[in-house]
Amino acid sequence: LSLSLYLLCFLTLHASTTIDSLLLELEKAPHRDRVTVLLQLAEEVKYSDTNQALAYAQQSYDLAKALKDNQGKANALMNLGSIQHLKGDFVVSNQYLQQAIDAFQNLNDAYGMARSCYYFKFRHSLSSF
């Protein structure tokens, strides 16, 4: 029991430190790098605070769109789809993931397409249970 408690405390402290570091990096990062940092923040909190994760992912998408950063937009769409699935909104999740697949296809990004297809199929199969 004490080992489990220690491990839980360590993981919580590590996650908090990572989030704090990313927030500091976000303040200093140039615009294009902010897209990536916002996505990293969304990933860090998506299992503990889906609403905050959704806010970070949406900010990342909006910034990527304003900067005409198509790779950032595609990654943000995939992240938005993943978070919406965690929130239980499978229809919106699938819409975001389909947009991500299309965006990666337009970029000729086979790896991004494969990741998006995997998430789309995985989430689609889970939502049918």
Buried (B, 14 or more C-beta within 10 A) or exposed (E): EEEEEEEEEEEEEEBEEBBEEBEEBBEEBEEEEBBBBBBBBBBBBBEEBBEBBBBBBBBBBBBBBEBEBBBBBBBBBBBBBBBBBBBEBBEBBBBBBBBBBBBBBEBEBEEBBEBBBEBBEEBBEEBEE
